[in-house]
Amino acid sequence: MSQRVVVASLVGAVALGGVAAGGIASATASSEPTVENATARYQAPAGGGGAEVTFTAEVGDDSGVRDLKVLAWPKSSHLDPKAGELEKAESATCEKTGEETSRCTYTLKAGADEAAGLPRGPWKVSVLAKGEDGDTTFVPDAATFTVPR
């Protein structure tokens, strides 16, 4: 067998090994967390009581769900939060619904005086989902709700 054939065979084997290893690596690569079926609801004050905002979402990650940070903000404020800013936001309460999924709920309560001072009109909810492996997904417009006039 000539030396040229041996070298070509070795190069081919190395190339095939690289493709196979790349295929294995991509098959086991972790995915980013997902946020689905997100809803937000504003409950107006009744009988002198306070108001309440409830946000719920299905969160998934192949490593499991570690946390969901939530920030509700009035659209008129033009706040436009970024992922890094949500690191310090409040966390939702997440209950496992499967190996890779959780149902996360966040409730914000405002007393009667606070509720009276809330900006009226549309609000947005931004979220930052974090998997157990540290992967994150930022959703700037996860849901909307309206504080009535």
Buried (B, 14 or more C-beta within 10 A) or exposed (E): EEEEEEEEEEEEEEEEEEEEEEEEEEEEEEBEBBBEEBEBEBBEBEEEEBBBBBBBBBBBBBBBBBBBBBBBBBBEEEEEBEBEBBEEBEBBEBEEBEEBBBBBBBBBEBEBEEBEEBEEEEBBBBBBBBBBBEBBBBBBEBBBBEBEE
